Amino acid sequence: MQTTPSLLSELDALPARWAVRGTLAAPVSGVADLLFAVAEGRVGDDNLLVLARASAARLGAMTVLAAGAGAYRVELAGRVEPVLVQRGRTGLAVQSWYAGVHTVAACPGGTRVTHRLHRVLPGHPGFGAGITELGLRARMTRDLREVLGVLADRLGC
């Protein structure tokens, strides 16, 4: 995989196959600072939060490496292709067995966090045997709920 400098633009230009949303009673800037935090080092709640609940991250086997201005590569232990990440002011794009974007926007309740999924590579081991589109939507909803829980705890809302 090569780093795509315009991953965010590329994905923003595609229609979303699925999207899940949630709201936090917190300012956009605080949510964005935590949600889009990416730096070299281990993936965790304070670094690339959107991947922190992945099984490889829980085992300490995901490491972020810089790959250019606002672009990163996440190396995983084992024989799995790296994950590409691009950070923008209001979005964070991730490309692995799926390609999706997390965004933040102001809303009457505080900040709306959206996770859009644009591409999925069916048959890829990350997709998992037997996962259906309904199952993938449920997984996205669960994952976003966990991310929102971490953000709410860290922001005290």
C-alpha positions as CSV (number, residue, x, y, z in Angstrom):
1,M,0.0,0.0,0.0
2,Q,1.2,3.5,-0.8
3,T,0.4,6.6,1.2
4,T,-2.3,8.6,-0.6
5,P,-1.8,12.3,0.2
6,S,-5.4,13.0,-0.7
7,L,-7.1,10.0,1.1
8,L,-9.6,12.4,2.9
9,S,-10.5,14.1,-0.4
10,E,-10.8,10.8,-2.2
11,L,-13.1,9.4,0.4
12,D,-15.1,12.6,0.8
13,A,-15.8,12.4,-3.0
14,L,-17.3,8.9,-2.7
15,P,-20.8,8.2,-1.5
16,A,-21.0,6.6,2.0
17,R,-22.1,3.0,2.0
18,W,-23.0,3.3,5.7
19,A,-22.9,6.1,8.3
20,V,-23.4,6.1,12.1
21,R,-23.6,9.3,14.2
22,G,-23.5,10.3,17.8
23,T,-23.6,13.6,19.8
24,L,-21.5,14.8,22.6
25,A,-22.3,17.8,24.8
26,A,-18.9,19.3,24.3
27,P,-17.3,21.9,22.0
28,V,-16.1,20.8,18.6
29,S,-12.5,21.8,19.3
30,G,-12.2,19.6,22.4
31,V,-13.8,16.6,20.6
32,A,-11.6,17.1,17.5
33,D,-8.4,17.4,19.5
34,L,-9.0,14.0,21.2
35,L,-10.6,12.2,18.3
36,F,-8.1,13.2,15.7
37,A,-5.0,12.9,17.9
38,V,-2.4,10.9,16.0
39,A,1.4,10.7,16.7
40,E,4.1,8.2,16.3
41,G,3.9,5.4,18.9
42,R,1.5,2.8,20.2
43,V,-2.2,3.0,19.3
44,G,-4.4,3.7,22.4
45,D,-7.0,6.0,23.9
46,D,-4.7,9.0,23.5
47,N,-3.3,8.1,20.1
48,L,-5.5,7.1,17.1
49,L,-8.5,6.5,19.4
50,V,-10.7,5.2,16.5
51,L,-8.5,2.1,16.3
52,A,-7.8,1.7,20.0
53,R,-10.4,-1.0,20.5
54,A,-9.1,-3.2,17.6
55,S,-7.8,-6.5,18.8
56,A,-4.3,-5.8,17.6
57,A,-4.3,-2.5,19.5
58,R,-5.5,-4.1,22.7
59,L,-2.6,-6.5,22.4
60,G,-0.1,-3.6,21.9
61,A,0.6,-4.7,18.4
62,M,-0.3,-1.5,16.5
63,T,2.2,1.2,16.0
64,V,1.8,4.5,14.3
65,L,4.6,5.8,12.0
66,A,4.6,9.2,10.3
67,A,4.3,9.0,6.5
68,G,4.2,12.7,5.6
69,A,2.3,15.9,6.5
70,G,-0.9,14.7,8.3
71,A,-0.4,11.2,6.9
72,Y,0.5,8.1,8.9
73,R,1.0,4.4,8.5
74,V,-0.1,2.0,11.2
75,E,2.0,-1.2,11.4
76,L,0.5,-4.3,12.8
77,A,2.3,-7.3,14.1
78,G,2.0,-10.3,11.9
79,R,1.3,-10.6,8.2
80,V,-1.3,-7.9,7.8
81,E,-1.0,-5.0,5.4
82,P,-0.4,-1.6,7.1
83,V,-3.3,0.8,7.8
84,L,-3.2,4.2,6.2
85,V,-4.4,7.2,8.1
86,Q,-4.8,10.9,7.1
87,R,-5.7,13.6,9.6
88,G,-7.4,16.8,8.6
89,R,-8.9,19.7,10.5
90,T,-12.4,18.2,10.6
91,G,-11.8,14.6,9.5
92,L,-9.7,11.5,10.1
93,A,-9.6,9.0,7.2
94,V,-8.6,5.3,7.8
95,Q,-7.9,2.8,5.0
96,S,-7.3,-0.9,5.7
97,W,-9.8,-3.6,4.8
98,Y,-12.3,-0.8,4.9
99,A,-12.0,2.9,4.1
100,G,-13.9,5.3,6.3
101,V,-13.8,8.8,7.7
102,H,-14.6,10.2,11.1
103,T,-15.8,13.8,11.1
104,V,-17.0,16.3,13.7
105,A,-19.4,19.2,13.3
106,A,-21.2,21.6,15.6
107,C,-24.8,20.8,16.3
108,P,-27.4,22.1,18.8
109,G,-26.4,19.4,21.3
110,G,-22.7,20.2,21.1
111,T,-20.7,18.1,18.7
112,R,-21.9,15.6,16.2
113,V,-19.4,12.8,15.5
114,T,-20.0,10.8,12.3
115,H,-18.3,7.7,11.0
116,R,-18.8,7.1,7.3
117,L,-17.8,3.9,5.6
118,H,-17.0,4.3,1.9
119,R,-15.3,1.0,0.8
120,V,-15.1,-2.5,2.1
121,L,-12.9,-5.3,0.7
122,P,-15.1,-8.3,0.9
123,G,-13.2,-11.5,1.4
124,H,-10.4,-9.7,3.2
125,P,-9.6,-11.4,6.5
126,G,-10.4,-8.2,8.4
127,F,-14.0,-8.4,7.2
128,G,-14.4,-11.6,9.1
129,A,-16.2,-14.8,8.1
130,G,-19.9,-14.5,8.1
131,I,-20.2,-10.7,8.8
132,T,-23.1,-9.3,6.9
133,E,-23.8,-5.7,6.0
134,L,-26.2,-5.6,9.0
135,G,-23.5,-7.0,11.2
136,L,-21.0,-4.4,9.9
137,R,-23.4,-1.6,10.7
138,A,-23.9,-3.0,14.2
139,R,-20.1,-3.2,14.6
140,M,-19.7,0.4,13.4
141,T,-22.4,1.5,15.9
142,R,-20.8,-0.4,18.8
143,D,-17.3,1.0,17.9
144,L,-18.6,4.6,17.7
145,R,-20.4,4.2,21.0
146,E,-17.2,3.0,22.6
147,V,-15.2,6.0,21.1
148,L,-17.9,8.4,22.3
149,G,-17.7,6.9,25.8
150,V,-14.0,7.5,25.9
151,L,-14.4,11.0,24.7
152,A,-17.2,11.8,27.1
153,D,-15.1,10.5,30.0
154,R,-12.1,12.5,29.0
155,L,-14.1,15.6,28.4
156,G,-16.3,15.3,31.5
157,C,-19.6,15.4,29.6
